[in-house]
Amino acid sequence: MPADGRSDFDFVFGRWQVRNRKLVDVVDPTCDEWVGFDSAAATEPILGGLGHVEWTNPTADTARWEQAFSYDGGATWRTNWTMDFTRTE
């Protein structure tokens, strides 16, 4: 099978404890106040691997997810939510 990216995110399969950080008001470009909270996640393969998610610094036991919005049509981007994953199983 050709390398089409279907296995690129296999590292995230499993159960995780997640540390979230998000702007209090993610749609207000002037908001600078962050709130943090913990959550849990379980990830399984779906759709034969045909999906797209952006992750940073993945290892066997940790990963970081970030969301950014553009308030000016894509000229600039501002991170407004992060999740730090730590494998629990």
VENWOPE-V122705 format. One line per field, one symbol per residue. phi: phi as a letter, one per 40 degrees, with the letter a starting at -180 (. if undefined). psi: psi as a letter, one per 40 degrees, with the letter a starting at -180 (. if undefined). burial: # if it has 24 or more other C-alpha atoms within 12 Angstrom, else .. A space follows every 10 residues. Layout:
# VENWOPE-V122705
phi: ???
psi: ???
burial: ???
This chain:
# VENWOPE-V122705
phi: .ccbgcbcbc dcchbbcbbc bacdbcbccc cbcbbbacab abbbcbfggc abbbbbfcbc baabbbbbbb bbggcbbbcb abbbcbcbb
psi: higeededed dehahihhhi hiidgeehee hehiiiiiii ihhihiffeg ihihiifhad eiihhihiih effediihhe hihhhhhe.
burial: ........#. ###..##### ###..#.... .......... .......... .......... .#####.... .......### #######..
